[in-house]
Amino acid sequence: MEFNLADMFEAAVDAYPDREYLVAERERRTYAQMEARANRLAHHLAAEGIGPGDHVGIYAYNCVEWVETAWAVFKLRAVWININYRYVEDELRYLFSNADLKALVHQRRFTSQVAALLPELPTIEHVLVVEDGSAPGESAPADPVHDRGVPYEEALASGSAARDFEPRSGEDLYILYTGGTTGLPKGVVWQHRDVFYALGGGVDAMTNVRVQRPEEMIEKGRAGQVTLLPIAPLMHGATQWSVMGQSFCGNKTVLMARFDPHDVWRLVEEERVNSVMVTGDAMAKPLIEALDEPGADYDTSSLLAVVSSAALFSSPVKDQFFDRFPNILITDAVGSSEGGNNGLTVVSKGQTAMKSGPTVHALGETVVFDEQLRPVVPGSGTVGKIARSGDIPLGYYKDPKKTAQVFITVDGTRFVMPGDFATVEADGSITLLGRGSVVINSGGEKIFPEEVESAVRSHPDVMDAIVVGAPDERWGQTVAAIVQPRPGRVPGLLSIQEHCRATIAGYKLPRRLYTVDLVQRSPSGKPDYPWANRVVTTEDAEVAPVGATES
């Protein structure tokens, strides 16, 4: 068996055919059912000319059809393309074109958006439509002439359930489109073998031991089945890898179309979920606070772990989880679409305080380079950037300039260095500081937004916050906090500053405060920095008095 994602899924099907694999919006699939339906869809796509290397877009909320399409595409050695369902027309036009889509699978609710673009995109030769309960006329196409979608279930009925595909390779491609924190979406091109080791469970996160044979993943599953609930959308890499990586060892994944904290706890109770995956405070904070609301009474006895990745999971919110679940396992992971899982820490009760961002033990071949591309000396306090060698992507799809900037060679070894600032502690662990593209430069001082956000969010009157740099004539940039207050509360700038002084230096304190009804985030919970930058350039702020100290 190859280190090919479809091969490894099929091995799990053969080992655990009757185990429940996926639950999404009350639809259920065993491993055998998922396999049969994915095979049928793969045969249909093949009959429509989809083959090795072709790109198939998936444009939908979390649903079983998303996952069926993913496996069908990989079975053909084709490549799926994840599509952000919040994109507007111009963003969709760019992504569909940049990704060279040959086929597209979309939910009925997105028919108007798709039909409006199809006349401009002749490369898209085949379209499938997944029924999602949208009312007739609710998503009527902008141009009915170009609404040429084939019903998804009709397509499945036309295909064979047989597994009779050509041999695959560990060098088959997987592309993950990421919007990052700024700029247009970029397609990160991985080989199956490399992405399995970087994101798919090929390296044990606790022991750093590498899987030597694909069959080892099946053997892990013989100890029993674990049930996981990744909350973020499937267009987000972490959820893709829960659905795929956990399948290799026979586990069960539960999905939800849209985040609602009470729906999460309902699913924990009904499906006996063992592990919930969040993307930082944006999900964790409303989740834990929902348990204190009147009438909240859920059986959470099955919950053993909370895993966070891709966004800040602050100390106060971790403490809230430990107060409610004293024996829970909390892990905080650091990674990226380009670098995979760079490190992980297991958080203990009473030990949740962070120096800046999370401090993690490095996974794989992860290092921190200084500005001269020399490894940072542990305990030196030098700030550098995280880099990884070994199992890394080939580069960005159709973007040689960006590839050359992010994928570098040091002493003959190729590294990926996406731009995450970090420092190395005396024991060799790595403390993440933040992404370089959003670092605030105030009077020559580098200020990392996540550290300030953690302090601001711990204020009792603050529900959520994003911190960015606002233009400033004296300092170049100054720290601006965009705050969503708790209902009925009105936090002021002075109150927030005084609260934050206990945990961050004076020069990092917010100097401007913007109050909003709702902090905007991506569906995965990541900060929407372009929106935040618009707020600080167009809205009125409460500003620190002239002459107030910046130190």
CORSULBEL-V770423 format. One record per pair of residues at least 24 apart in sequence whose ideal C-beta (glycine too) atoms are under 6 Angstrom apart, sorted by the first residue. I is the first residue (numbers start at 1). J is the second residue. Records with the same first field share a line. If there is no record, write none. Layout:
I=J + J
//
This chain:
1=214
2=169 + 170
3=170 + 193 + 196 + 214
4=168 + 170 + 172 + 192
5=74 + 192
6=74 + 75 + 168
7=168
8=214 + 248
9=71 + 247
11=218
12=247 + 248 + 250
15=218
16=250
19=225 + 250
20=252
22=64 + 67 + 253
23=254
24=62 + 63 + 64 + 255
25=257
27=64
29=64
36=161
37=68 + 156
38=68 + 71 + 72
39=161 + 163
40=156 + 159 + 161
41=68 + 72 + 156
42=72 + 75 + 76
43=159 + 160
44=155 + 158 + 159
46=76
48=126
50=76 + 78 + 103
52=77
54=78 + 102
55=79 + 81 + 99 + 100 + 101 + 102
56=80 + 103
57=81 + 83 + 101 + 104
58=105
59=83 + 106 + 110
60=107
61=257
62=233 + 234 + 255 + 257
65=130
66=234
67=243
69=105
75=165
77=168 + 172
79=173 + 175
82=177 + 235
84=235
86=523
93=117
95=185
96=121
107=132
108=132 + 134 + 139
109=134 + 139
111=139 + 141
112=139 + 141 + 142
115=141 + 142 + 143 + 146 + 147
116=142
118=146
119=146
128=152 + 155
175=397
176=237 + 337
178=337
181=435 + 437 + 438 + 529
182=437
186=396
187=397
188=337 + 338 + 393
189=393 + 394 + 395 + 397
190=393
194=391
197=391
198=340 + 391
199=241 + 340
200=241 + 245
201=245
203=363 + 364
205=344
208=363
217=248 + 249
220=249
221=249 + 250
225=250 + 251 + 252
226=251 + 274
227=252 + 271 + 273 + 274
228=253 + 275
229=254 + 267 + 273 + 276
230=277
231=259 + 278 + 283
232=279 + 524
233=523 + 524
236=524
237=337
238=309 + 310
261=286 + 287 + 290
262=290
265=298
268=300 + 303
269=298 + 299
272=302
273=302
274=302 + 304
275=305
276=306
277=307
278=308
279=310 + 311 + 524 + 525
280=308 + 311 + 312 + 313 + 525
281=312 + 314 + 317 + 457
282=521 + 525
283=525
284=313 + 317
285=317
288=320 + 321
305=329
306=330
307=331
308=332
309=333
311=525 + 526
312=450 + 453 + 454
314=454 + 457
315=352 + 353 + 354
316=458
318=347 + 352
319=352
322=349
332=358
334=360 + 432
336=418
338=393 + 416 + 418
339=388 + 416 + 418
342=366 + 386
343=430
355=431
356=431 + 433 + 448 + 451
357=432 + 433 + 450
358=432
359=429 + 431
360=430
361=429
362=430
364=390
365=389 + 390
368=422 + 424
373=410
376=424
378=424 + 426 + 428
379=426
383=421 + 423
385=417 + 421
386=420 + 422
387=415 + 417
388=416
389=413 + 415
392=416
438=529
440=469 + 477 + 479
441=476 + 477
442=475 + 477 + 478
443=475
445=507
447=508
452=508
455=500 + 503 + 504
456=481 + 496
459=491 + 496 + 499
461=485 + 486 + 489 + 491
462=491
464=519
466=519 + 527 + 532
468=532 + 533 + 536
470=512 + 536
478=511
479=510 + 511
480=512 + 536
481=510 + 513
482=514 + 516 + 532 + 535
483=515
484=516 + 518 + 519
493=542
506=551
507=550 + 551
511=544
512=541 + 543
513=542
514=539 + 541
//
